[in-house]
Amino acid sequence: MQMNKEHKKTIRLDSSGWGLVLDLKGGRIVSLYHKEKRILGTYTRIDGKSGNTHLCLPNFAGEGVELGLPFHGPTRNAIWNIKEKRRYSLVIWCDIPASDLYPAKLHIEQSFKMQDNFIHEIKVTNMKGNAVPLNIGCHYYWNCPEGWKGTRINNEDVSLKIQTNGSKKIDTKNIIKFPHSLYSITQTGFSKVVLWTGFKMDDDKKIFDSLYCCIEPVRGEGDFFGSSVSLIAPGKTVSTSFQIDETV
């Protein structure tokens, strides 16, 4: 398994056949393996950027621009700190300071557990300030060594949605079937997944990346951010979880 050479603050965790490499710059998953098979990875995209799994918090995509929030939020570029490291688990944290436009201090923790499966948990606490809108998304970069065409979520072919940045409602328990593998996903706190892969235009034709696709669970989409159900009040905590079981 290759370490990320860009940053020195990279952590590796191995347990029960699982292998995780995490970059504290951005709190990013550089790679996730199970029994030497890559599940999540880092990819040089067709647009020249390097992409890997990261949080989108407290906003997803361009929502929250009127509150001074950067695209996908500041956590994917923040420096994260280690709270606890054990043989099979790791907890990291970072804070988002309050601002005039987003008047709340948020404390964020990511925990990673690897035993019979891989569990990624996200916990956000409003430490002080006002009630503010909160979205939580995670931009998972799934490895697709045989391409992503024909990928199915809960038996629906989502190939076209990957090409068009589409979305799909998800349940507590879900099945993702790639051309090369089948995974059981158990999640809490998310309502949809957004689907995407990199592309470039060539004579008015889209040329897509094929070695990965992004399946991004998110709390809410559309009018969610800023609505009453999106608000996190002072002293309150919102959590999500995403569990991956390899079934084939």
Backbone hydrogen bonds in HBPLUS format (Angstrom, degrees):
<---DONOR---> <-ACCEPTOR-->    atom                        ^
c    i                          cat <-CA-CA->   ^        H-A-AA   ^      H-
h    n   atom  resd res      DA  || num        DHA   H-A  angle D-A-AA Bond
n    s   type  num  typ     dist DA aas  dist angle  dist       angle   num
A0024-LEU N   A0009-LYS O   3.05 MM  15  5.76 176.4  2.05 172.0 172.2     1
A0011-ILE N   A0022-LEU O   2.79 MM  11  5.14 164.1  1.81 154.3 159.3     2
A0022-LEU N   A0011-ILE O   2.78 MM  11  5.14 163.5  1.81 153.9 159.7     3
A0013-LEU N   A0020-LEU O   2.81 MM   7  5.10 156.6  1.87 151.0 157.2     4
A0020-LEU N   A0013-LEU O   2.80 MM   7  5.10 161.9  1.83 155.6 161.2     5
A0015-SER N   A0018-TRP O   2.96 MM   3  5.25 156.3  2.02 141.1 148.8     6
A0018-TRP N   A0015-SER O   2.80 MM   3  5.25 163.4  1.83 124.9 128.3     7
A0035-LYS N   A0017-GLY O   2.74 MM  18  5.03 171.9  1.74 155.4 155.8     8
A0019-GLY N   A0033-TYR O   2.98 MM  14  4.88 157.1  2.03 131.8 132.0     9
A0033-TYR N   A0019-GLY O   2.74 MM  14  4.88 161.8  1.78 149.2 154.5    10
A0021-VAL N   A0031-SER O   2.95 MM  10  5.25 159.5  1.99 154.3 154.1    11
A0030-VAL N   A0021-VAL O   2.78 MM   9  5.31 141.3  1.93 141.5 151.9    12
A0031-SER N   A0021-VAL O   3.35 MM  10  5.25 156.7  2.40 133.9 134.9    13
A0023-ASP N   A0028-ARG O   2.80 MM   5  5.10 164.5  1.82 152.9 158.2    14
A0028-ARG N   A0023-ASP O   2.92 MM   5  5.10 129.3  2.18 148.6 151.5    15
A0080-TRP N   A0024-LEU O   2.84 MM  56  5.01 170.1  1.85 149.6 153.0    16
A0026-GLY N   A0078-ALA O   2.60 MM  52  4.91 149.7  1.69 172.6 165.8    17
A0029-ILE N   A0053-THR O   3.00 MM  24  5.07 148.4  2.10 135.0 144.0    18
A0032-LEU N   A0040-LEU O   2.93 MM   8  4.92 154.4  1.99 135.3 132.1    19
A0039-ILE N   A0032-LEU O   2.73 MM   7  5.50 174.3  1.73 166.1 164.2    20
A0040-LEU N   A0032-LEU O   3.30 MM   8  4.92 157.9  2.35 126.6 133.0    21
A0034-HIS N   A0037-LYS O   2.89 MM   3  5.23 153.0  1.96 141.0 148.7    22
A0037-LYS N   A0034-HIS O   2.98 MM   3  5.23 161.4  2.01 112.6 117.6    23
A0143-ASN N   A0039-ILE O   2.84 MM 104  5.33 170.7  1.85 140.5 141.7    24
A0041-GLY N   A0141-TYR O   3.24 MM 100  6.14 149.0  2.34 150.8 159.9    25
A0043-TYR N   A0051-GLY O   2.93 MM   8  5.31 161.3  1.96 150.0 155.8    26
A0051-GLY N   A0043-TYR O   2.81 MM   8  5.31 165.5  1.83 156.4 160.3    27
A0045-ARG N   A0049-LYS O   2.72 MM   4  5.38 158.4  1.76 176.4 175.6    28
A0048-GLY N   A0045-ARG O   2.92 MM   3  5.28 160.7  1.96 114.4 118.2    29
A0139-HIS N   A0054-HIS O   2.81 MM  85  5.31 160.9  1.85 171.4 165.3    30
A0056-CYS N   A0137-GLY O   2.79 MM  81  4.76 153.6  1.86 141.6 135.9    31
A0137-GLY N   A0056-CYS O   2.92 MM  81  4.76 147.6  2.03 142.2 148.4    32
A0135-ASN N   A0058-PRO O   2.79 MM  77  5.08 156.1  1.84 128.0 134.1    33
A0063-GLU N   A0060-PHE O   3.36 MM   3  6.04 156.0  2.42 141.5 138.9    34
A0072-HIS N   A0061-ALA O   2.94 MM  11  4.51 164.6  1.97 130.1 129.4    35
A0067-LEU N   A0064-GLY O   2.87 MM   3  5.13 151.4  1.95 107.3 116.9    36
A0069-LEU N   A0064-GLY O   3.23 MM   5  5.51 164.0  2.26 145.8 141.7    37
A0068-GLY N   A0065-VAL O   3.08 MM   3  5.14 159.9  2.12 108.4 110.6    38
A0073-GLY N   A0070-PRO O   2.80 MM   3  4.98 159.2  1.84 132.0 131.7    39
A0077-ASN N   A0074-PRO O   3.20 MM   3  5.83 164.2  2.23 118.0 122.9    40
A0078-ALA N   A0075-THR O   3.25 MM   3  4.93 156.2  2.31  95.9 103.0    41
A0081-ASN N   A0093-TRP O   2.84 MM  12  5.26 164.8  1.86 151.6 156.7    42
A0093-TRP N   A0081-ASN O   2.79 MM  12  5.26 148.7  1.88 143.0 153.6    43
A0083-LYS N   A0091-VAL O   2.80 MM   8  5.38 167.0  1.82 146.3 149.0    44
A0084-GLU N   A0091-VAL O   3.26 MM   7  5.10 161.4  2.30 134.7 135.7    45
A0091-VAL N   A0084-GLU O   2.80 MM   7  5.10 155.1  1.86 158.0 159.0    46
A0086-ARG N   A0089-SER O   2.82 MM   3  5.09 177.4  1.82 152.1 152.7    47
A0114-MET N   A0088-TYR O   2.94 MM  26  5.38 158.5  1.98 163.8 167.2    48
A0090-LEU N   A0112-PHE O   2.94 MM  22  5.26 144.0  2.07 145.5 154.9    49
A0112-PHE N   A0090-LEU O   2.82 MM  22  5.26 157.1  1.87 156.1 163.5    50
A0092-ILE N   A0110-GLN O   2.88 MM  18  5.37 161.6  1.91 157.1 162.7    51
A0110-GLN N   A0092-ILE O   2.89 MM  18  5.37 158.7  1.93 147.6 154.5    52
A0094-CYS N   A0108-ILE O   3.00 MM  14  5.46 148.7  2.10 146.9 154.8    53
A0108-ILE N   A0094-CYS O   2.87 MM  14  5.46 173.4  1.88 177.2 178.9    54
A0096-ILE N   A0106-LEU O   2.82 MM  10  5.06 159.7  1.86 146.4 153.0    55
A0106-LEU N   A0096-ILE O   2.99 MM  10  5.06 153.6  2.06 146.5 150.8    56
A0099-SER N   A0102-TYR O   2.99 MM   3  4.99 160.3  2.03 118.3 123.3    57
A0104-ALA N   A0102-TYR O   2.91 MM   2  5.97 138.6  2.08 109.4  96.7    58
A0130-ASN N   A0103-PRO O   2.78 MM  27  5.77 167.8  1.79 161.7 165.1    59
A0105-LYS N   A0128-LYS O   2.95 MM  23  5.58 160.7  1.99 160.7 166.9    60
A0127-MET N   A0105-LYS O   2.77 MM  22  5.47 147.2  1.88 164.9 175.2    61
A0107-HIS N   A0125-THR O   2.87 MM  18  5.16 161.9  1.91 150.2 156.2    62
A0125-THR N   A0107-HIS O   2.90 MM  18  5.16 158.6  1.94 147.2 154.5    63
A0109-GLU N   A0123-LYS O   2.86 MM  14  5.17 155.8  1.92 149.6 157.2    64
A0123-LYS N   A0109-GLU O   2.91 MM  14  5.17 158.9  1.95 151.6 156.3    65
A0111-SER N   A0121-GLU O   2.88 MM  10  5.11 159.9  1.92 143.6 149.2    66
A0121-GLU N   A0111-SER O   2.91 MM  10  5.11 165.2  1.93 147.8 152.8    67
A0113-LYS N   A0119-ILE O   2.95 MM   6  5.11 155.4  2.01 144.9 152.1    68
A0119-ILE N   A0113-LYS O   2.91 MM   6  5.11 159.7  1.95 149.3 154.4    69
A0115-GLN N   A0117-ASN O   3.10 MM   2  5.29 151.9  2.19 147.7 152.4    70
A0118-PHE N   A0244-ILE O   3.11 MM 126  5.19 172.9  2.11 151.4 153.6    71
A0244-ILE N   A0118-PHE O   2.79 MM 126  5.19 160.2  1.83 154.1 160.7    72
A0120-HIS N   A0242-PHE O   2.93 MM 122  5.22 165.4  1.96 142.5 147.2    73
A0242-PHE N   A0120-HIS O   2.89 MM 122  5.22 137.5  2.08 139.1 152.3    74
A0122-ILE N   A0240-THR O   2.99 MM 118  5.24 162.4  2.03 138.9 143.6    75
A0240-THR N   A0122-ILE O   2.89 MM 118  5.24 151.6  1.97 149.3 156.5    76
A0124-VAL N   A0238-VAL O   2.84 MM 114  5.26 167.6  1.85 156.8 161.1    77
A0238-VAL N   A0124-VAL O   2.82 MM 114  5.26 155.3  1.88 151.6 159.3    78
A0126-ASN N   A0236-LYS O   3.02 MM 110  5.74 160.0  2.06 166.0 171.2    79
A0235-GLY N   A0126-ASN O   2.70 MM 109  5.37 162.1  1.73 155.3 157.1    80
A0132-VAL N   A0232-ILE O   3.23 MM 100  5.58 153.0  2.30 136.6 136.9    81
A0232-ILE N   A0132-VAL O   2.84 MM 100  5.58 152.4  1.92 150.1 155.7    82
A0134-LEU N   A0230-SER O   2.83 MM  96  5.42 147.2  1.94 130.9 139.3    83
A0219-ARG N   A0136-ILE O   2.93 MM  83  5.50 141.0  2.09 143.0 155.4    84
A0138-CYS N   A0217-PRO O   3.06 MM  79  5.80 146.3  2.18 158.1 166.4    85
A0140-TYR N   A0138-CYS O   3.13 MM   2  5.87 124.7  2.45 106.5  91.3    86
A0215-ILE N   A0140-TYR O   3.26 MM  75  5.71 142.1  2.41 147.9 156.6    87
A0142-TRP N   A0213-CYS O   2.91 MM  71  5.46 153.8  1.98 164.3 160.9    88
A0213-CYS N   A0142-TRP O   3.15 MM  71  5.46 145.1  2.28 138.7 149.0    89
A0144-CYS N   A0211-LEU O   2.79 MM  67  4.74 160.7  1.83 135.4 128.6    90
A0147-GLY N   A0144-CYS O   2.96 MM   3  4.92 163.0  1.99 115.3 115.4    91
A0151-THR N   A0148-TRP O   3.00 MM   3  5.49 149.2  2.10 142.4 139.3    92
A0158-VAL N   A0151-THR O   2.88 MM   7  5.92 164.0  1.90 157.9 163.0    93
A0152-ARG N   A0177-LYS O   2.88 MM  25  5.09 160.9  1.92 142.9 149.1    94
A0177-LYS N   A0152-ARG O   2.79 MM  25  5.09 170.5  1.80 157.3 160.6    95
A0153-ILE N   A0156-GLU O   2.96 MM   3  5.28 150.8  2.04 144.0 144.6    96
A0156-GLU N   A0153-ILE O   3.03 MM   3  5.28 163.7  2.05 111.6 116.9    97
A0154-ASN N   A0175-ILE O   2.84 MM  21  5.13 164.5  1.86 153.0 157.9    98
A0162-ILE N   A0158-VAL O   2.97 MM   4  6.29 148.0  2.08 154.0 163.1    99
A0163-GLN N   A0159-SER O   3.20 MM   4  6.53 148.6  2.30 143.8 151.8   100
A0164-THR N   A0160-LEU O   3.06 MM   4  6.25 130.0  2.32 140.1 153.6   101
A0164-THR N   A0161-LYS O   3.25 MM   3  5.01 133.6  2.48  90.1 102.4   102
A0166-GLY N   A0161-LYS O   2.81 MM   5  4.28 177.5  1.81 135.9 136.8   103
A0195-LEU N   A0166-GLY O   2.80 MM  29  5.48 168.9  1.81 158.9 160.4   104
A0168-LYS N   A0193-VAL O   2.88 MM  25  5.42 146.0  2.00 150.0 160.6   105
A0193-VAL N   A0168-LYS O   2.82 MM  25  5.42 150.0  1.91 150.7 160.5   106
A0170-ILE N   A0191-SER O   3.13 MM  21  5.89 165.3  2.16 132.2 133.3   107
A0187-GLN N   A0172-THR O   2.81 MM  15  5.13 157.3  1.86 145.7 153.5   108
A0174-ASN N   A0185-ILE O   2.73 MM  11  4.97 152.2  1.80 152.7 160.4   109
A0185-ILE N   A0174-ASN O   2.77 MM  11  4.97 171.7  1.78 144.7 147.7   110
A0176-ILE N   A0183-TYR O   2.90 MM   7  5.23 164.8  1.92 153.8 158.7   111
A0183-TYR N   A0176-ILE O   2.84 MM   7  5.23 165.3  1.86 155.8 160.9   112
A0178-PHE N   A0181-SER O   2.77 MM   3  5.15 148.9  1.87 160.1 169.0   113
A0247-THR N   A0182-LEU O   3.08 MM  65  5.72 160.7  2.12 146.5 150.7   114
A0184-SER N   A0245-ASP O   2.84 MM  61  5.05 162.7  1.87 153.1 157.3   115
A0245-ASP N   A0184-SER O   2.90 MM  61  5.05 152.1  1.98 153.2 159.5   116
A0186-THR N   A0243-GLN O   3.10 MM  57  5.07 153.6  2.18 133.0 141.3   117
A0243-GLN N   A0186-THR O   2.83 MM  57  5.07 158.8  1.88 151.1 157.7   118
A0188-THR N   A0241-SER O   3.08 MM  53  5.17 154.7  2.15 133.5 136.1   119
A0241-SER N   A0188-THR O   3.02 MM  53  5.17 155.6  2.08 140.2 141.0   120
A0191-SER N   A0218-VAL O   3.02 MM  27  6.33 165.4  2.05 149.6 149.1   121
A0192-LYS N   A0218-VAL O   3.47 MM  26  5.69 171.3  2.48 156.5 158.7   122
A0218-VAL N   A0192-LYS O   2.97 MM  26  5.69 150.9  2.06 154.8 155.4   123
A0194-VAL N   A0216-GLU O   2.85 MM  22  4.95 156.3  1.90 128.5 133.0   124
A0216-GLU N   A0194-VAL O   2.85 MM  22  4.95 171.3  1.86 152.0 154.7   125
A0196-TRP N   A0214-CYS O   3.04 MM  18  5.07 146.3  2.15 142.0 147.5   126
A0214-CYS N   A0196-TRP O   2.71 MM  18  5.07 172.6  1.71 170.4 167.7   127
A0209-ASP N   A0198-GLY O   2.78 MM  11  5.30 160.7  1.82 149.1 147.3   128
A0200-LYS N   A0207-ILE O   2.95 MM   7  5.33 144.5  2.08 138.8 149.8   129
A0207-ILE N   A0200-LYS O   2.78 MM   7  5.33 165.3  1.80 162.6 167.8   130
A0202-ASP N   A0205-LYS O   2.72 MM   3  5.07 156.3  1.78 145.7 154.2   131
A0205-LYS N   A0202-ASP O   3.06 MM   3  5.07 143.4  2.20  99.2 110.3   132
A0224-PHE N   A0221-GLU O   3.25 MM   3  5.44 159.1  2.30 115.6 121.4   133
A0227-SER N   A0224-PHE O   2.96 MM   3  5.42 162.3  2.00 131.4 135.6   134
A0230-SER N   A0227-SER O   3.08 MM   3  5.41 149.1  2.18 107.4 116.8   135
A0231-LEU N   A0228-SER O   3.33 MM   3  5.57 158.9  2.37 106.2 112.1   136
A0236-LYS N   A0233-ALA O   3.04 MM   3  5.48 159.8  2.08 138.4 139.3   137
